[in-house]
Amino acid sequence: MTISTPAEPVAIDAALLARARAAGVDVAATCHAALVRAIDEAALAAQRAESAAAIAEWNDWAGSPPTG
């Protein structure tokens, strides 16, 4: 099965979709929530990477002898 959005179609396993519907899962809401969480996690990962780079830069600078 394919769910079409204005942006792009997304393939979903038909058996998994049928199981979710049979279990009463709101598939659209679940997909929406998963995407929101994935976006938030990606933003946090980017922040962590920036922080790690800043810490590494600080450590390099702090460990360097004074110039001049």
matplotlib code that plots the C-alpha trace (Angstrom):
import matplotlib.pyplot as plt

x = [0.0, 1.1, 0.0, 0.3, 1.1, 1.7, 5.4, 6.0, 4.4, 5.4, 5.2, 3.8, 3.8, 0.2, 0.2, 1.6, -1.0, -3.8, -2.5, -2.4, -5.9, -7.2, -5.6, -7.4, -4.2, -4.7, -2.1, -2.0, -1.7, 1.0, 3.0, 2.6, 3.8, 6.8, 7.8, 7.6, 9.8, 12.3, 12.6, 13.1, 15.7, 17.5, 17.6, 19.0, 21.6, 22.7, 22.9, 25.0, 27.4, 27.8, 28.4, 31.0, 32.8, 32.7, 34.1, 36.8, 37.7, 37.8, 40.0, 42.4, 42.6, 42.9, 45.6, 47.7, 50.5, 50.0, 51.2, 53.0]
y = [0.0, 3.5, 6.6, 9.7, 13.1, 16.2, 15.8, 12.1, 8.7, 6.5, 2.7, 0.9, -2.9, -4.0, -6.8, -4.4, -1.9, -4.5, -5.6, -2.1, -1.3, -4.6, -3.6, -0.2, 1.8, 5.2, 4.7, 8.4, 9.7, 7.2, 8.0, 11.7, 11.3, 9.2, 11.8, 14.6, 12.5, 11.7, 15.4, 16.3, 13.6, 14.8, 18.3, 17.1, 15.0, 18.1, 20.1, 17.3, 17.3, 21.0, 20.9, 18.1, 20.2, 23.2, 21.3, 19.8, 23.2, 24.6, 21.7, 22.3, 26.0, 25.5, 22.9, 25.2, 27.2, 31.0, 32.7, 36.0]
z = [0.0, -0.6, 1.2, -1.0, 0.3, -1.7, -1.1, -1.9, -1.6, 1.3, 1.0, 4.0, 4.3, 3.7, 6.3, 8.9, 8.0, 8.3, 11.7, 13.0, 11.8, 13.3, 16.6, 16.4, 15.9, 14.3, 11.6, 10.4, 14.0, 14.8, 11.7, 12.4, 16.0, 14.8, 12.3, 14.9, 17.3, 14.5, 13.6, 17.3, 17.7, 14.6, 15.9, 19.3, 17.5, 15.5, 18.8, 20.4, 17.4, 17.6, 21.3, 20.9, 18.2, 20.4, 23.4, 21.2, 19.9, 23.4, 24.6, 21.7, 22.5, 26.3, 25.9, 23.6, 25.1, 25.0, 21.8, 21.5]

ax = plt.figure().add_subplot(projection="3d")
ax.plot(x, y, z, "-o")
ax.set_aspect("equal")
plt.show()
